[in-house]
Amino acid sequence: MATLTSANSTLALAITDIYPAPQLIEGFATDDLFNADPVTNAEIMMGADGKLSAGFVFEAYKMNVILMPTSPSLAIFETWASTQVGAQEIYPANGSIILPGINRKYTLTNGILTTVKPFADVKKTLQPIPFVITWEKITPEQI
């Protein structure tokens, strides 16, 4: 039976030349673990005569990963970001998401760390830290 639990969901990343073996990401925020923005794979134009035309277009997939400031995986993202800055190079990643509750696996291909928040917001308690990885491809499959 399918279940909506996300407690047993996993995200693993292998980052070229930094962490070549997949690293299990852990220490997610309370209400937000990770998510993806919707993509628009169609370009639509309405002609002057009212006829609709459309064409397929590729779009990158933006994935948000939200970590607690106490996450042991925070070091993975900080190292990834600082290595890119230091080398003035991009270090792509590959990864996987496994969602046992719905028997789904997602293969993540050619991801670039595109947005980094340098530190947690300092409020009454330290706040979760978001990161954005932009993927070339996300492929779903049944497990």
Secondary structure, DSSP 4 states (H G I P E B T S, - for coil): ------TT-EEEEEETTTEEEEEEE--B-SS-SEEE-----EEEEE-TTS-EEEEE---PEEEEEEE-TT-TTHHHHHHHHHHHHHHTS---EEEEEEEGGGTEEEEEEEEEEEEE-SS--BSSSBPPEEEEEEEEEEEEEE-
